[in-house]
Amino acid sequence: MEDIQTRMRDLGEFIREQRGSARLSLRKLSDMAGISNPYLSQIERGLRKPSAEILQQIAKALRISAETLYVRAGILEEREGDHDLVGEILRDPTITEAQKQALIQVYISFQHENEGLQSPGIDTPVEESSEAVVLDS
């Protein structure tokens, strides 16, 4: 029982930290997530165990992956080796929303460009050209 209480407290603290990073008031986040202000407050204090649907609404409002909240709530197990770069970009408080969107667009375009291509192995030498490239002016 204590494990669940500890997990809910940790989840609530994480949501509160993410809300602070996003510079959102409790009222604003509750409005954006479509849940009541008192219910969100209880979640942040670890007094309630939110459903997966509520966690998804909160994640969408915070612009983080729902999977991150599911793992914190104990609904999903953390995957080894998986990294949520888009989520990390969205959580970064040091860049603007426009900068976040630009980074994500570039990242996703690179992923699509490289689909089906295999990256060279570590031992594969990169061919270097000894010829200089001359640009016409």
C-alpha positions as CSV (number, residue, x, y, z in Angstrom):
1,M,0.0,0.0,0.0
2,E,2.8,2.4,0.9
3,D,4.4,1.7,-2.5
4,I,1.3,3.1,-4.3
5,Q,1.2,6.1,-2.0
6,T,4.8,6.9,-2.6
7,R,4.3,6.4,-6.4
8,M,1.3,8.8,-6.4
9,R,3.3,11.4,-4.3
10,D,6.2,11.1,-6.8
11,L,3.8,11.4,-9.7
12,G,2.2,14.5,-8.2
13,E,5.5,16.1,-7.6
14,F,6.6,15.4,-11.2
15,I,3.3,16.9,-12.6
16,R,3.8,20.0,-10.3
17,E,7.4,20.4,-11.5
18,Q,6.3,20.1,-15.2
19,R,3.6,22.6,-14.6
20,G,6.1,25.0,-13.1
21,S,8.5,24.5,-16.0
22,A,5.6,25.3,-18.4
23,R,4.8,28.4,-16.2
24,L,1.2,27.3,-15.8
25,S,-1.0,28.0,-12.8
26,L,-2.9,25.1,-11.3
27,R,-6.1,26.7,-12.6
28,K,-4.8,27.1,-16.1
29,L,-3.5,23.5,-16.3
30,S,-6.8,22.1,-15.0
31,D,-8.7,24.1,-17.6
32,M,-6.3,23.0,-20.4
33,A,-6.6,19.3,-19.2
34,G,-10.4,19.5,-18.8
35,I,-10.3,18.4,-15.1
36,S,-11.4,20.2,-12.0
37,N,-9.0,22.4,-10.1
38,P,-9.5,20.6,-6.8
39,Y,-8.9,17.2,-8.5
40,L,-5.7,18.3,-10.1
41,S,-4.6,19.7,-6.7
42,Q,-5.2,16.4,-5.1
43,I,-3.3,14.6,-7.8
44,E,-0.3,16.9,-7.3
45,R,-0.4,16.3,-3.6
46,G,-0.5,12.5,-4.2
47,L,-3.9,12.1,-2.7
48,R,-5.6,10.7,-5.8
49,K,-4.7,7.9,-8.3
50,P,-5.7,9.3,-11.7
51,S,-6.9,7.1,-14.5
52,A,-4.9,6.6,-17.6
53,E,-7.3,8.9,-19.4
54,I,-6.8,11.7,-16.9
55,L,-3.0,11.3,-17.1
56,Q,-3.3,11.5,-20.9
57,Q,-5.3,14.8,-20.6
58,I,-2.7,16.2,-18.2
59,A,0.2,15.1,-20.5
60,K,-1.4,16.7,-23.5
61,A,-1.9,19.9,-21.6
62,L,1.7,19.9,-20.4
63,R,3.0,18.9,-23.9
64,I,4.8,15.8,-22.6
65,S,4.3,12.2,-23.5
66,A,1.5,10.3,-21.8
67,E,3.9,7.4,-21.6
68,T,6.1,9.4,-19.2
69,L,3.2,9.9,-16.8
70,Y,2.1,6.2,-17.2
71,V,5.5,5.0,-16.2
72,R,5.5,7.4,-13.2
73,A,2.1,6.2,-12.2
74,G,3.1,2.5,-12.5
75,I,0.7,1.8,-15.4
76,L,3.6,1.0,-17.8
77,E,7.1,-0.2,-17.2
78,E,9.9,2.0,-18.4
79,R,11.4,0.8,-21.6
80,E,15.2,0.3,-21.7
81,G,17.1,2.2,-24.3
82,D,14.2,4.3,-25.4
83,H,14.6,8.0,-25.3
84,D,11.8,10.5,-25.7
85,L,13.7,13.3,-27.5
86,V,10.5,15.1,-28.5
87,G,9.3,15.0,-24.9
88,E,12.7,16.4,-23.7
89,I,12.5,19.2,-26.2
90,L,8.9,20.1,-25.1
91,R,9.9,20.1,-21.4
92,D,12.9,22.4,-22.0
93,P,12.1,25.7,-20.3
94,T,15.0,27.6,-21.9
95,I,13.7,27.7,-25.4
96,T,10.5,29.3,-26.9
97,E,7.5,27.3,-28.2
98,A,8.5,28.4,-31.8
99,Q,12.0,27.1,-31.2
100,K,10.6,23.8,-29.8
101,Q,8.4,23.3,-32.8
102,A,11.3,24.0,-35.2
103,L,13.5,21.5,-33.5
104,I,10.8,18.8,-33.5
105,Q,10.1,19.4,-37.2
106,V,13.7,19.0,-38.1
107,Y,14.1,15.9,-36.0
108,I,11.0,14.3,-37.4
109,S,12.0,15.2,-41.0
110,F,15.4,13.5,-40.4
111,Q,13.7,10.4,-39.0
112,H,11.5,10.2,-42.1
113,E,14.4,10.8,-44.4
114,N,16.4,8.0,-42.8
115,E,13.6,5.4,-42.6
116,G,14.7,2.2,-44.2
117,L,18.3,3.4,-44.4
118,Q,20.8,1.6,-42.2
119,S,23.4,3.7,-40.5
120,P,27.0,2.6,-41.0
121,G,28.6,0.6,-38.3
122,I,31.2,2.0,-36.0
123,D,33.9,0.0,-37.8
124,T,32.8,1.2,-41.3
125,P,35.3,3.8,-42.5
126,V,34.0,7.1,-43.9
127,E,35.3,7.8,-47.3
128,E,37.2,11.1,-47.5
129,S,37.9,13.0,-50.6
130,S,41.3,14.5,-51.1
131,E,39.9,16.8,-53.8
132,A,38.9,20.3,-53.0
133,V,35.4,21.4,-54.0
134,V,35.4,24.7,-55.9
135,L,32.2,26.7,-56.0
136,D,31.6,28.9,-59.0
137,S,30.9,32.5,-58.0
